Amino acid sequence: MPGSVCKRDALLKWCVERLANYGISITNFSNSWTDGIAFCSLLHSYLPDRI
C-alpha cells in the first residue's frame, strides 16, 4: 500500500509528540511498546484520573 508508510510515520510522530512530557523514547511500534509503559502513558495523557 503506497500511503501506509506515511500513515504509519504520522501515527508514530503523533505518539512521540503526545508522550514528549513523559520522558519516554518512542522509536518504533515494536520495542518501544513491549513493557506497556508507553501504552499506559498514552492512556494517562487522556485519562489521568483513571490510570
PyMOL Python script that loads the backbone (N, CA, C, O; Angstrom):
from pymol import cmd

cmd.read_pdbstr("""\
ATOM      1  N   MET A   1       0.836  -1.182   0.000  1.00  0.00           N
ATOM      2  CA  MET A   1       0.000   0.000   0.000  1.00  0.00           C
ATOM      3  C   MET A   1       0.877   1.241   0.000  1.00  0.00           C
ATOM      4  O   MET A   1       1.681   1.416   0.916  1.00  0.00           O
ATOM      5  N   PRO A   2       0.753   2.082  -0.969  1.00  0.00           N
ATOM      6  CA  PRO A   2       1.613   3.256  -1.090  1.00  0.00           C
ATOM      7  C   PRO A   2       1.510   4.239   0.073  1.00  0.00           C
ATOM      8  O   PRO A   2       2.533   4.758   0.519  1.00  0.00           O
ATOM      9  N   GLY A   3       0.313   4.508   0.574  1.00  0.00           N
ATOM     10  CA  GLY A   3       0.150   5.509   1.625  1.00  0.00           C
ATOM     11  C   GLY A   3       0.348   4.983   3.029  1.00  0.00           C
ATOM     12  O   GLY A   3       0.361   5.767   3.977  1.00  0.00           O
ATOM     13  N   SER A   4       0.502   3.676   3.193  1.00  0.00           N
ATOM     14  CA  SER A   4       0.568   3.105   4.531  1.00  0.00           C
ATOM     15  C   SER A   4       1.825   3.521   5.293  1.00  0.00           C
ATOM     16  O   SER A   4       1.771   3.693   6.511  1.00  0.00           O
ATOM     17  N   VAL A   5       2.935   3.683   4.616  1.00  0.00           N
ATOM     18  CA  VAL A   5       4.163   4.106   5.290  1.00  0.00           C
ATOM     19  C   VAL A   5       3.993   5.513   5.838  1.00  0.00           C
ATOM     20  O   VAL A   5       4.388   5.789   6.971  1.00  0.00           O
ATOM     21  N   CYS A   6       3.415   6.393   5.058  1.00  0.00           N
ATOM     22  CA  CYS A   6       3.188   7.762   5.503  1.00  0.00           C
ATOM     23  C   CYS A   6       2.262   7.803   6.709  1.00  0.00           C
ATOM     24  O   CYS A   6       2.516   8.542   7.661  1.00  0.00           O
ATOM     25  N   LYS A   7       1.201   7.024   6.679  1.00  0.00           N
ATOM     26  CA  LYS A   7       0.252   6.993   7.792  1.00  0.00           C
ATOM     27  C   LYS A   7       0.907   6.410   9.034  1.00  0.00           C
ATOM     28  O   LYS A   7       0.683   6.887  10.146  1.00  0.00           O
ATOM     29  N   ARG A   8       1.709   5.389   8.840  1.00  0.00           N
ATOM     30  CA  ARG A   8       2.411   4.771   9.962  1.00  0.00           C
ATOM     31  C   ARG A   8       3.374   5.775  10.594  1.00  0.00           C
ATOM     32  O   ARG A   8       3.437   5.896  11.818  1.00  0.00           O
ATOM     33  N   ASP A   9       4.120   6.487   9.760  1.00  0.00           N
ATOM     34  CA  ASP A   9       5.047   7.502  10.261  1.00  0.00           C
ATOM     35  C   ASP A   9       4.305   8.630  10.963  1.00  0.00           C
ATOM     36  O   ASP A   9       4.775   9.149  11.976  1.00  0.00           O
ATOM     37  N   ALA A  10       3.149   9.010  10.431  1.00  0.00           N
ATOM     38  CA  ALA A  10       2.351  10.071  11.046  1.00  0.00           C
ATOM     39  C   ALA A  10       1.850   9.631  12.421  1.00  0.00           C
ATOM     40  O   ALA A  10       1.849  10.424  13.363  1.00  0.00           O
ATOM     41  N   LEU A  11       1.429   8.385  12.539  1.00  0.00           N
ATOM     42  CA  LEU A  11       0.964   7.869  13.825  1.00  0.00           C
ATOM     43  C   LEU A  11       2.113   7.796  14.826  1.00  0.00           C
ATOM     44  O   LEU A  11       1.938   8.132  15.997  1.00  0.00           O
ATOM     45  N   LEU A  12       3.278   7.362  14.374  1.00  0.00           N
ATOM     46  CA  LEU A  12       4.446   7.312  15.248  1.00  0.00           C
ATOM     47  C   LEU A  12       4.817   8.710  15.721  1.00  0.00           C
ATOM     48  O   LEU A  12       5.135   8.904  16.895  1.00  0.00           O
ATOM     49  N   LYS A  13       4.781   9.677  14.827  1.00  0.00           N
ATOM     50  CA  LYS A  13       5.082  11.070  15.178  1.00  0.00           C
ATOM     51  C   LYS A  13       4.086  11.589  16.209  1.00  0.00           C
ATOM     52  O   LYS A  13       4.474  12.280  17.151  1.00  0.00           O
ATOM     53  N   TRP A  14       2.814  11.265  16.041  1.00  0.00           N
ATOM     54  CA  TRP A  14       1.786  11.688  16.986  1.00  0.00           C
ATOM     55  C   TRP A  14       2.066  11.093  18.367  1.00  0.00           C
ATOM     56  O   TRP A  14       1.951  11.790  19.375  1.00  0.00           O
ATOM     57  N   CYS A  15       2.429   9.815  18.417  1.00  0.00           N
ATOM     58  CA  CYS A  15       2.747   9.172  19.690  1.00  0.00           C
ATOM     59  C   CYS A  15       3.939   9.842  20.361  1.00  0.00           C
ATOM     60  O   CYS A  15       3.918  10.102  21.564  1.00  0.00           O
ATOM     61  N   VAL A  16       4.967  10.116  19.585  1.00  0.00           N
ATOM     62  CA  VAL A  16       6.164  10.780  20.120  1.00  0.00           C
ATOM     63  C   VAL A  16       5.790  12.138  20.706  1.00  0.00           C
ATOM     64  O   VAL A  16       6.216  12.480  21.810  1.00  0.00           O
ATOM     65  N   GLU A  17       4.998  12.907  19.972  1.00  0.00           N
ATOM     66  CA  GLU A  17       4.596  14.235  20.440  1.00  0.00           C
ATOM     67  C   GLU A  17       3.682  14.148  21.655  1.00  0.00           C
ATOM     68  O   GLU A  17       3.817  14.935  22.593  1.00  0.00           O
ATOM     69  N   ARG A  18       2.763  13.207  21.644  1.00  0.00           N
ATOM     70  CA  ARG A  18       1.809  13.059  22.745  1.00  0.00           C
ATOM     71  C   ARG A  18       2.517  12.667  24.038  1.00  0.00           C
ATOM     72  O   ARG A  18       2.089  13.063  25.123  1.00  0.00           O
ATOM     73  N   LEU A  19       3.589  11.897  23.932  1.00  0.00           N
ATOM     74  CA  LEU A  19       4.291  11.400  25.113  1.00  0.00           C
ATOM     75  C   LEU A  19       5.576  12.162  25.418  1.00  0.00           C
ATOM     76  O   LEU A  19       6.370  11.720  26.248  1.00  0.00           O
ATOM     77  N   ALA A  20       5.789  13.285  24.767  1.00  0.00           N
ATOM     78  CA  ALA A  20       7.024  14.056  24.950  1.00  0.00           C
ATOM     79  C   ALA A  20       7.242  14.463  26.406  1.00  0.00           C
ATOM     80  O   ALA A  20       8.381  14.464  26.874  1.00  0.00           O
ATOM     81  N   ASN A  21       6.194  14.802  27.121  1.00  0.00           N
ATOM     82  CA  ASN A  21       6.324  15.236  28.514  1.00  0.00           C
ATOM     83  C   ASN A  21       6.466  14.077  29.497  1.00  0.00           C
ATOM     84  O   ASN A  21       6.622  14.299  30.697  1.00  0.00           O
ATOM     85  N   TYR A  22       6.415  12.872  29.009  1.00  0.00           N
ATOM     86  CA  TYR A  22       6.508  11.699  29.872  1.00  0.00           C
ATOM     87  C   TYR A  22       7.923  11.134  29.942  1.00  0.00           C
ATOM     88  O   TYR A  22       8.177  10.217  30.722  1.00  0.00           O
ATOM     89  N   GLY A  23       8.836  11.656  29.155  1.00  0.00           N
ATOM     90  CA  GLY A  23      10.215  11.182  29.179  1.00  0.00           C
ATOM     91  C   GLY A  23      10.383   9.774  28.638  1.00  0.00           C
ATOM     92  O   GLY A  23      11.281   9.042  29.053  1.00  0.00           O
ATOM     93  N   ILE A  24       9.517   9.401  27.712  1.00  0.00           N
ATOM     94  CA  ILE A  24       9.553   8.065  27.124  1.00  0.00           C
ATOM     95  C   ILE A  24      10.064   8.171  25.696  1.00  0.00           C
ATOM     96  O   ILE A  24       9.615   9.022  24.928  1.00  0.00           O
ATOM     97  N   SER A  25      10.994   7.313  25.351  1.00  0.00           N
ATOM     98  CA  SER A  25      11.542   7.308  23.999  1.00  0.00           C
ATOM     99  C   SER A  25      10.746   6.342  23.128  1.00  0.00           C
ATOM    100  O   SER A  25      10.780   5.131  23.342  1.00  0.00           O
ATOM    101  N   ILE A  26      10.034   6.882  22.154  1.00  0.00           N
ATOM    102  CA  ILE A  26       9.265   6.077  21.210  1.00  0.00           C
ATOM    103  C   ILE A  26       9.986   6.150  19.869  1.00  0.00           C
ATOM    104  O   ILE A  26      10.093   7.219  19.269  1.00  0.00           O
ATOM    105  N   THR A  27      10.475   5.010  19.409  1.00  0.00           N
ATOM    106  CA  THR A  27      11.210   4.992  18.141  1.00  0.00           C
ATOM    107  C   THR A  27      10.580   4.083  17.097  1.00  0.00           C
ATOM    108  O   THR A  27      10.885   4.184  15.909  1.00  0.00           O
ATOM    109  N   ASN A  28       9.690   3.184  17.552  1.00  0.00           N
ATOM    110  CA  ASN A  28       9.055   2.246  16.620  1.00  0.00           C
ATOM    111  C   ASN A  28       7.794   1.680  17.265  1.00  0.00           C
ATOM    112  O   ASN A  28       7.435   2.057  18.380  1.00  0.00           O
ATOM    113  N   PHE A  29       7.131   0.782  16.562  1.00  0.00           N
ATOM    114  CA  PHE A  29       5.917   0.170  17.092  1.00  0.00           C
ATOM    115  C   PHE A  29       6.151  -1.228  17.658  1.00  0.00           C
ATOM    116  O   PHE A  29       5.198  -1.976  17.880  1.00  0.00           O
ATOM    117  N   SER A  30       7.397  -1.578  17.887  1.00  0.00           N
ATOM    118  CA  SER A  30       7.656  -2.892  18.484  1.00  0.00           C
ATOM    119  C   SER A  30       8.343  -2.736  19.835  1.00  0.00           C
ATOM    120  O   SER A  30       7.681  -2.813  20.870  1.00  0.00           O
ATOM    121  N   ASN A  31       9.631  -2.523  19.846  1.00  0.00           N
ATOM    122  CA  ASN A  31      10.386  -2.461  21.101  1.00  0.00           C
ATOM    123  C   ASN A  31       9.931  -1.352  22.038  1.00  0.00           C
ATOM    124  O   ASN A  31       9.994  -1.514  23.257  1.00  0.00           O
ATOM    125  N   SER A  32       9.484  -0.248  21.502  1.00  0.00           N
ATOM    126  CA  SER A  32       9.092   0.888  22.334  1.00  0.00           C
ATOM    127  C   SER A  32       7.820   0.616  23.135  1.00  0.00           C
ATOM    128  O   SER A  32       7.506   1.354  24.069  1.00  0.00           O
ATOM    129  N   TRP A  33       7.101  -0.416  22.782  1.00  0.00           N
ATOM    130  CA  TRP A  33       5.807  -0.690  23.417  1.00  0.00           C
ATOM    131  C   TRP A  33       5.792  -1.992  24.213  1.00  0.00           C
ATOM    132  O   TRP A  33       4.774  -2.308  24.829  1.00  0.00           O
ATOM    133  N   THR A  34       6.867  -2.749  24.225  1.00  0.00           N
ATOM    134  CA  THR A  34       6.850  -4.095  24.808  1.00  0.00           C
ATOM    135  C   THR A  34       6.595  -4.125  26.312  1.00  0.00           C
ATOM    136  O   THR A  34       5.963  -5.063  26.799  1.00  0.00           O
ATOM    137  N   ASP A  35       7.063  -3.134  27.056  1.00  0.00           N
ATOM    138  CA  ASP A  35       6.881  -3.171  28.509  1.00  0.00           C
ATOM    139  C   ASP A  35       5.558  -2.561  28.969  1.00  0.00           C
ATOM    140  O   ASP A  35       5.230  -2.626  30.154  1.00  0.00           O
ATOM    141  N   GLY A  36       4.800  -1.974  28.057  1.00  0.00           N
ATOM    142  CA  GLY A  36       3.492  -1.420  28.404  1.00  0.00           C
ATOM    143  C   GLY A  36       3.514   0.000  28.927  1.00  0.00           C
ATOM    144  O   GLY A  36       2.457   0.612  29.080  1.00  0.00           O
ATOM    145  N   ILE A  37       4.689   0.540  29.205  1.00  0.00           N
ATOM    146  CA  ILE A  37       4.771   1.886  29.767  1.00  0.00           C
ATOM    147  C   ILE A  37       4.279   2.935  28.778  1.00  0.00           C
ATOM    148  O   ILE A  37       3.560   3.856  29.167  1.00  0.00           O
ATOM    149  N   ALA A  38       4.646   2.815  27.528  1.00  0.00           N
ATOM    150  CA  ALA A  38       4.195   3.783  26.521  1.00  0.00           C
ATOM    151  C   ALA A  38       2.679   3.738  26.380  1.00  0.00           C
ATOM    152  O   ALA A  38       2.029   4.779  26.287  1.00  0.00           O
ATOM    153  N   PHE A  39       2.121   2.546  26.363  1.00  0.00           N
ATOM    154  CA  PHE A  39       0.674   2.399  26.237  1.00  0.00           C
ATOM    155  C   PHE A  39      -0.046   3.010  27.437  1.00  0.00           C
ATOM    156  O   PHE A  39      -1.011   3.756  27.271  1.00  0.00           O
ATOM    157  N   CYS A  40       0.419   2.697  28.634  1.00  0.00           N
ATOM    158  CA  CYS A  40      -0.192   3.258  29.846  1.00  0.00           C
ATOM    159  C   CYS A  40      -0.033   4.774  29.888  1.00  0.00           C
ATOM    160  O   CYS A  40      -0.941   5.480  30.325  1.00  0.00           O
ATOM    161  N   SER A  41       1.095   5.271  29.444  1.00  0.00           N
ATOM    162  CA  SER A  41       1.315   6.717  29.415  1.00  0.00           C
ATOM    163  C   SER A  41       0.393   7.394  28.414  1.00  0.00           C
ATOM    164  O   SER A  41      -0.107   8.491  28.666  1.00  0.00           O
ATOM    165  N   LEU A  42       0.170   6.751  27.295  1.00  0.00           N
ATOM    166  CA  LEU A  42      -0.752   7.294  26.304  1.00  0.00           C
ATOM    167  C   LEU A  42      -2.165   7.357  26.879  1.00  0.00           C
ATOM    168  O   LEU A  42      -2.859   8.358  26.706  1.00  0.00           O
ATOM    169  N   LEU A  43      -2.587   6.312  27.553  1.00  0.00           N
ATOM    170  CA  LEU A  43      -3.889   6.334  28.222  1.00  0.00           C
ATOM    171  C   LEU A  43      -3.934   7.429  29.279  1.00  0.00           C
ATOM    172  O   LEU A  43      -4.922   8.156  29.383  1.00  0.00           O
ATOM    173  N   HIS A  44      -2.870   7.545  30.059  1.00  0.00           N
ATOM    174  CA  HIS A  44      -2.805   8.558  31.110  1.00  0.00           C
ATOM    175  C   HIS A  44      -2.881   9.967  30.543  1.00  0.00           C
ATOM    176  O   HIS A  44      -3.426  10.863  31.189  1.00  0.00           O
ATOM    177  N   SER A  45      -2.345  10.178  29.353  1.00  0.00           N
ATOM    178  CA  SER A  45      -2.376  11.518  28.757  1.00  0.00           C
ATOM    179  C   SER A  45      -3.805  11.958  28.440  1.00  0.00           C
ATOM    180  O   SER A  45      -4.072  13.155  28.330  1.00  0.00           O
ATOM    181  N   TYR A  46      -4.710  11.016  28.297  1.00  0.00           N
ATOM    182  CA  TYR A  46      -6.123  11.327  28.039  1.00  0.00           C
ATOM    183  C   TYR A  46      -6.997  11.166  29.279  1.00  0.00           C
ATOM    184  O   TYR A  46      -7.962  11.908  29.464  1.00  0.00           O
ATOM    185  N   LEU A  47      -6.662  10.208  30.119  1.00  0.00           N
ATOM    186  CA  LEU A  47      -7.481   9.901  31.298  1.00  0.00           C
ATOM    187  C   LEU A  47      -6.608   9.834  32.549  1.00  0.00           C
ATOM    188  O   LEU A  47      -6.456   8.763  33.135  1.00  0.00           O
ATOM    189  N   PRO A  48      -6.038  10.957  32.964  1.00  0.00           N
ATOM    190  CA  PRO A  48      -5.079  10.928  34.076  1.00  0.00           C
ATOM    191  C   PRO A  48      -5.671  10.454  35.405  1.00  0.00           C
ATOM    192  O   PRO A  48      -4.938   9.954  36.259  1.00  0.00           O
ATOM    193  N   ASP A  49      -6.954  10.599  35.587  1.00  0.00           N
ATOM    194  CA  ASP A  49      -7.562  10.167  36.844  1.00  0.00           C
ATOM    195  C   ASP A  49      -7.955   8.691  36.836  1.00  0.00           C
ATOM    196  O   ASP A  49      -8.411   8.163  37.850  1.00  0.00           O
ATOM    197  N   ARG A  50      -7.779   8.033  35.702  1.00  0.00           N
ATOM    198  CA  ARG A  50      -8.181   6.631  35.574  1.00  0.00           C
ATOM    199  C   ARG A  50      -7.009   5.659  35.629  1.00  0.00           C
ATOM    200  O   ARG A  50      -7.189   4.481  35.936  1.00  0.00           O
ATOM    201  N   ILE A  51      -5.823   6.146  35.335  1.00  0.00           N
ATOM    202  CA  ILE A  51      -4.670   5.240  35.316  1.00  0.00           C
ATOM    203  C   ILE A  51      -3.448   5.945  35.881  1.00  0.00           C
ATOM    204  O   ILE A  51      -2.372   5.352  35.952  1.00  0.00           O
TER     205      ILE A  51
END
""", "prot")
cmd.dss("prot")
cmd.show_as("cartoon", "prot")
cmd.util.cbc("prot")
cmd.orient("prot")
